[in-house]
Amino acid sequence: MTLLRTPLYESAVETGGRMVPFSGWEMAVQFEGLMAEHKAVRTSSGMFDISHMGVLRLVGEGVKQKLQYLVPTNLDKIAPGKACYSVLLNEQGGIRDDLIVYDSTETEMFAVINACCLESDTEWIRSQLEPQGIEVIDYKSDGTFLAVQGPKAVKILDSLGDFNLKDVPRFGHKHIELLGQSVFAARTGYTGEDGFELLIPSPAGPELWKILLEKGVAPCGLGSRDTLRLESAMHLYGSEMDDKTSPIEASLKWIVNFDHEYIGCDVLKKQVEEGVSKKLVAIKLTKRNIARHGYPVFYNDEEVGEVTSGTWSPTLSEPIALAYVPAEHSKIGTELGVKIRGKIETATIVKKPFIKK
């Protein structure tokens, strides 16, 4: 299989990126090193090439109301210039993918979707919306999608032009003029830190990368992106959620409402009324061993669940993980065990997220 390359591939290689296959793309897993990159984002600023992700532009009369049928989140709660996190559901209430929906105008919306589901998401959204007169456009095309994250990220970006990104609210977005290009800038991210995700036409992408390097922004790879999102208890599609897991089970009830009809609505109503059999929880291990994806979880010596994601937390200096366990054993403070290399290690359910900024 031939791997795809983003417009920043050469820039990443020249900056020392160690490239690996990821969702059909050749991406940098690290540059200076995971710990250094993680620290840079938590204390200063870092940038991530996210050009493998999809950005769709949805255009047509009544686009918000028509898109509303595909997600369980009330899109009327966002206005032009605002965005929200949501999921796409199947008829069984399972999660097709998670996404961010951006409200632009009465006839225009945007959606950012995951690389692993890019083709299937796009095809499915088109099958649902195009018969209703909504045009589904690949808005990213061959553009550069770059996330700049960290407590100093916004100040650094504001130094590049006259656009006052500091005034954009969390989950707000706008078009700005940068390097002579119209750039879609959204105050969103996948690190738990402040920052922006920027969609810029390809020719200017490597130039922006170089300028940010000169400004002291650390290049960051997939490794630190994963530890940062896990410390913030952010979900990863294919780990914490899939098409057989509902948002109620995945501890995403906060994005679900029942004031409109949508695919899978009846299933979720029933789950809320009757309860679910499993819940996603955050756990900390008492020793230094790391609980990885797929490791079995025990309660009173009985195997009851499975770890979905686990890592060493660079910020907390202790092992953390997310796991599915029976709902009756999901209370904070519950002691569990995780089997690591043949030995049961003690773990405790804690409040999500592991760190909060």
C-alpha positions as CSV (number, residue, x, y, z in Angstrom):
1,M,0.0,0.0,0.0
2,T,1.3,3.4,-1.0
3,L,1.2,5.8,1.9
4,L,-0.1,9.4,1.3
5,R,2.0,12.4,2.3
6,T,0.7,15.7,3.6
7,P,2.0,19.1,2.2
8,L,4.2,19.3,5.3
9,Y,5.9,15.9,4.8
10,E,9.2,17.5,3.5
11,S,9.1,20.1,6.2
12,A,8.7,17.4,8.9
13,V,11.5,15.3,7.5
14,E,13.8,18.3,7.3
15,T,13.0,19.2,10.9
16,G,14.0,15.7,12.0
17,G,10.6,14.0,12.1
18,R,10.6,10.2,12.5
19,M,8.0,9.1,10.0
20,V,5.6,6.2,10.5
21,P,2.5,4.9,8.8
22,F,-0.7,6.2,10.3
23,S,-4.3,5.8,8.9
24,G,-2.9,5.5,5.4
25,W,-0.5,8.5,5.7
26,E,3.2,8.9,6.4
27,M,3.3,11.0,9.5
28,A,5.9,12.1,12.1
29,V,5.6,10.2,15.4
30,Q,8.2,12.5,17.1
31,F,10.8,15.1,16.5
32,E,13.0,16.0,19.5
33,G,11.2,13.4,21.6
34,L,7.8,12.7,23.2
35,M,8.6,14.1,26.6
36,A,10.1,17.3,25.3
37,E,7.3,17.9,22.8
38,H,4.6,17.2,25.5
39,K,6.3,19.6,27.9
40,A,6.5,22.3,25.1
41,V,2.8,22.2,24.6
42,R,1.9,22.2,28.3
43,T,4.3,25.1,29.1
44,S,4.8,27.1,25.9
45,S,3.7,26.1,22.3
46,G,3.9,23.2,19.9
47,M,2.6,22.5,16.4
48,F,1.1,19.4,14.8
49,D,0.6,18.5,11.2
50,I,-3.1,17.4,11.1
51,S,-3.4,17.6,7.3
52,H,-4.4,13.9,7.2
53,M,-7.8,14.9,8.7
54,G,-10.8,15.8,6.6
55,V,-12.5,19.1,6.4
56,L,-15.9,19.2,4.7
57,R,-17.9,22.3,3.6
58,L,-21.7,21.7,3.5
59,V,-23.6,24.2,1.4
60,G,-27.4,24.6,0.8
61,E,-30.6,26.0,2.1
62,G,-31.5,24.7,5.6
63,V,-28.1,23.0,6.0
64,K,-28.1,23.1,9.8
65,Q,-31.5,21.5,10.1
66,K,-30.6,18.8,7.6
67,L,-27.3,18.1,9.3
68,Q,-29.1,18.0,12.6
69,Y,-30.6,14.6,11.8
70,L,-27.1,13.0,11.7
71,V,-25.9,14.1,15.1
72,P,-27.4,13.9,18.7
73,T,-26.2,17.4,19.7
74,N,-28.5,20.4,19.4
75,L,-26.9,22.5,16.7
76,D,-29.3,25.4,17.4
77,K,-27.1,26.1,20.4
78,I,-24.3,27.3,18.2
79,A,-24.4,30.4,16.1
80,P,-22.3,31.6,13.1
81,G,-18.7,31.8,14.2
82,K,-19.2,29.0,16.8
83,A,-18.6,25.3,16.8
84,C,-19.4,22.2,18.8
85,Y,-18.1,18.6,19.4
86,S,-20.5,15.8,18.4
87,V,-20.7,12.3,16.9
88,L,-22.2,10.6,13.9
89,L,-24.4,7.7,14.8
90,N,-25.7,4.6,13.2
91,E,-29.2,3.1,13.6
92,Q,-28.0,1.0,16.6
93,G,-26.8,4.2,18.4
94,G,-23.2,3.2,17.7
95,I,-20.6,5.9,16.9
96,R,-19.6,6.1,13.3
97,D,-17.1,8.8,14.1
98,D,-16.6,11.9,16.2
99,L,-16.4,15.3,14.6
100,I,-16.5,19.1,15.2
101,V,-19.3,21.0,13.5
102,Y,-18.7,24.7,12.6
103,D,-21.6,27.1,12.0
104,S,-20.8,29.6,9.3
105,T,-23.9,31.1,7.7
106,E,-27.6,30.1,7.1
107,T,-26.4,28.2,4.1
108,E,-22.9,27.0,5.1
109,M,-21.5,24.6,7.7
110,F,-18.1,23.0,8.1
111,A,-17.2,19.6,9.6
112,V,-13.8,18.2,10.6
113,I,-13.6,14.4,10.6
114,N,-11.0,11.8,11.4
115,A,-8.5,10.5,8.9
116,C,-9.3,6.8,9.7
117,C,-13.0,7.4,8.7
118,L,-12.4,10.0,6.0
119,E,-13.7,8.1,3.0
120,S,-16.5,6.3,4.7
121,D,-17.7,9.5,6.5
122,T,-17.6,11.6,3.4
123,E,-19.5,9.0,1.4
124,W,-22.1,8.5,4.1
125,I,-22.7,12.2,4.7
126,R,-23.1,12.8,1.0
127,S,-25.6,9.9,0.8
128,Q,-27.6,11.6,3.6
129,L,-27.4,15.3,2.6
130,E,-27.0,15.5,-1.2
131,P,-30.5,14.1,-1.9
132,Q,-31.8,17.0,0.2
133,G,-30.0,19.6,-1.9
134,I,-26.9,20.0,0.3
135,E,-23.6,20.1,-1.6
136,V,-20.8,18.3,0.3
137,I,-17.4,19.7,-0.7
138,D,-13.8,18.6,0.2
139,Y,-12.9,22.0,1.7
140,K,-9.4,20.9,2.7
141,S,-8.5,19.5,-0.7
142,D,-4.7,19.5,-0.8
143,G,-4.4,22.3,1.8
144,T,-2.3,22.3,5.0
145,F,-4.1,21.8,8.3
146,L,-1.9,22.8,11.2
147,A,-2.7,22.8,14.9
148,V,-0.7,25.3,17.1
149,Q,-1.3,24.5,20.8
150,G,-0.1,25.7,24.2
151,P,-0.4,28.6,26.6
152,K,1.8,30.9,24.3
153,A,0.2,29.7,21.0
154,V,-2.3,32.5,20.6
155,K,0.1,35.3,21.3
156,I,2.6,33.9,18.8
157,L,-0.1,33.5,16.1
158,D,-1.3,37.1,16.8
159,S,2.2,38.3,16.1
160,L,2.0,37.1,12.5
161,G,-0.8,39.5,11.4
162,D,-3.5,42.0,12.4
163,F,-6.3,39.6,13.3
164,N,-6.7,39.5,17.1
165,L,-7.1,35.8,17.6
166,K,-7.1,36.3,21.3
167,D,-10.6,37.7,21.0
168,V,-12.0,34.5,19.4
169,P,-13.8,32.5,22.1
170,R,-13.1,28.8,22.8
171,F,-14.7,26.8,19.9
172,G,-15.0,30.0,17.9
173,H,-13.7,30.3,14.4
174,K,-13.1,32.9,11.7
175,H,-11.3,33.5,8.4
176,I,-8.1,35.5,8.6
177,E,-5.6,36.9,6.2
178,L,-2.2,35.2,6.7
179,L,0.8,35.1,4.3
180,G,-1.4,36.5,1.6
181,Q,-3.9,33.7,2.0
182,S,-7.4,33.3,3.4
183,V,-7.0,31.0,6.4
184,F,-9.7,29.2,8.3
185,A,-8.8,29.6,12.0
186,A,-10.6,27.7,14.8
187,R,-9.9,27.9,18.5
188,T,-10.1,24.1,18.9
189,G,-7.6,21.3,19.5
190,Y,-6.8,17.9,20.8
191,T,-4.4,18.6,23.6
192,G,-6.4,20.2,26.4
193,E,-4.5,23.4,25.9
194,D,-5.4,26.7,24.3
195,G,-4.6,27.2,20.6
196,F,-5.9,27.2,17.0
197,E,-6.3,24.8,14.1
198,L,-5.4,26.5,10.9
199,L,-6.4,25.5,7.4
200,I,-4.2,27.3,4.9
201,P,-3.7,26.7,1.1
202,S,-0.8,24.3,0.5
203,P,1.8,26.6,-1.0
204,A,1.8,28.7,2.2
205,G,1.8,25.7,4.6
206,P,5.6,25.0,4.6
207,E,6.2,28.7,4.8
208,L,4.0,29.0,7.9
209,W,5.8,25.9,9.4
210,K,9.2,27.6,8.9
211,I,8.0,30.9,10.5
212,L,6.6,29.2,13.5
213,L,9.8,27.3,14.0
214,E,11.7,30.6,14.0
215,K,9.2,31.9,16.6
216,G,10.2,29.0,18.9
217,V,7.1,26.8,18.3
218,A,8.1,23.1,18.9
219,P,7.3,20.6,16.1
220,C,5.4,17.8,17.6
221,G,4.4,14.3,16.5
222,L,1.7,11.7,17.0
223,G,3.3,10.4,20.2
224,S,3.0,13.6,22.2
225,R,-0.4,14.3,20.6
226,D,-1.6,11.0,22.2
227,T,-0.2,11.6,25.6
228,L,-1.6,15.1,25.7
229,R,-5.1,14.1,24.6
230,L,-5.1,11.2,27.1
231,E,-4.1,13.4,30.0
232,S,-7.2,15.5,29.1
233,A,-9.3,12.3,28.8
234,M,-10.1,13.0,25.1
235,H,-11.5,10.1,23.1
236,L,-9.7,8.4,20.2
237,Y,-11.9,6.8,17.6
238,G,-11.2,3.1,17.4
239,S,-10.1,3.0,21.0
240,E,-12.7,4.7,23.3
241,M,-15.5,4.6,20.7
242,D,-16.5,2.7,17.7
243,D,-19.7,1.7,15.7
244,K,-20.7,-0.7,18.5
245,T,-20.3,1.8,21.3
246,S,-22.9,4.5,22.1
247,P,-22.1,8.0,23.4
248,I,-23.9,7.1,26.6
249,E,-21.5,4.2,27.2
250,A,-18.6,6.3,26.2
251,S,-19.3,8.9,28.9
252,L,-20.4,11.4,26.2
253,K,-23.9,11.9,27.5
254,W,-23.2,15.7,27.7
255,I,-23.3,15.9,23.9
256,V,-26.7,14.1,23.6
257,N,-30.1,15.7,23.8
258,F,-33.6,14.5,22.9
259,D,-35.3,17.7,21.7
260,H,-34.9,16.7,18.0
261,E,-35.1,13.5,15.9
262,Y,-31.9,11.9,14.7
263,I,-30.5,8.6,13.7
264,G,-30.2,6.3,16.7
265,C,-32.2,8.6,18.9
266,D,-34.6,5.9,20.2
267,V,-31.7,3.6,21.2
268,L,-30.1,6.3,23.2
269,K,-33.4,7.2,24.9
270,K,-33.7,3.6,26.0
271,Q,-30.2,3.5,27.3
272,V,-30.7,6.6,29.4
273,E,-34.0,5.2,30.8
274,E,-32.8,1.7,31.5
275,G,-29.1,2.3,32.0
276,V,-26.1,0.8,30.2
277,S,-24.0,-2.3,31.0
278,K,-20.6,-0.6,30.6
279,K,-19.0,2.8,31.2
280,L,-15.8,4.4,30.2
281,V,-13.7,5.4,33.2
282,A,-10.4,7.0,34.0
283,I,-7.9,5.0,36.1
284,K,-4.5,5.6,37.7
285,L,-2.2,2.7,38.5
286,T,-0.4,2.7,41.9
287,K,2.9,1.4,40.5
288,R,4.9,2.5,37.4
289,N,3.7,-0.2,35.0
290,I,1.7,1.1,32.0
291,A,-1.7,-0.3,31.1
292,R,-1.9,-0.5,27.3
293,H,-4.8,-0.9,24.9
294,G,-6.5,-4.2,25.2
295,Y,-5.1,-5.1,28.7
296,P,-7.8,-6.9,30.8
297,V,-9.3,-5.1,33.8
298,F,-10.3,-7.0,36.9
299,Y,-12.7,-6.5,39.9
300,N,-12.2,-8.8,42.9
301,D,-10.2,-11.2,40.7
302,E,-12.9,-11.4,38.1
303,E,-12.1,-10.1,34.6
304,V,-14.7,-7.4,33.9
305,G,-13.4,-5.0,31.3
306,E,-10.6,-3.8,29.1
307,V,-8.2,-0.9,28.8
308,T,-8.8,1.3,25.7
309,S,-5.8,3.7,26.0
310,G,-2.9,4.0,28.5
311,T,0.3,5.8,28.8
312,W,2.8,7.3,31.3
313,S,1.6,10.8,32.1
314,P,4.6,13.3,31.6
315,T,2.7,15.9,33.6
316,L,1.7,13.7,36.6
317,S,4.7,11.4,36.5
318,E,2.4,8.3,36.9
319,P,0.6,5.8,34.6
320,I,-2.9,6.7,33.5
321,A,-5.5,4.9,31.4
322,L,-9.0,4.9,30.1
323,A,-11.0,1.6,30.3
324,Y,-14.5,0.1,30.0
325,V,-15.9,-1.5,33.1
326,P,-19.4,-2.7,34.2
327,A,-21.6,0.3,35.1
328,E,-22.0,-1.1,38.6
329,H,-18.2,-0.9,39.1
330,S,-17.7,2.6,37.6
331,K,-17.8,4.8,40.6
332,I,-14.9,7.1,41.4
333,G,-12.7,5.6,44.0
334,T,-13.4,2.0,43.0
335,E,-10.3,-0.2,43.2
336,L,-9.6,-2.3,40.1
337,G,-6.8,-4.5,38.8
338,V,-5.1,-4.5,35.4
339,K,-3.2,-7.5,34.1
340,I,0.2,-6.4,32.9
341,R,2.7,-9.0,31.8
342,G,0.9,-11.7,33.7
343,K,0.6,-9.8,37.0
344,I,-2.5,-8.0,38.4
345,E,-1.5,-4.4,39.1
346,T,-3.7,-2.2,41.4
347,A,-5.6,0.7,39.8
348,T,-8.2,3.2,41.1
349,I,-11.0,5.0,39.2
350,V,-10.5,8.7,39.3
351,K,-12.3,11.8,38.0
352,K,-11.9,12.8,34.3
353,P,-9.9,14.6,33.0
354,F,-6.6,13.6,34.6
355,I,-5.4,17.2,34.3
356,K,-7.6,20.3,33.8
357,K,-6.4,23.6,32.5
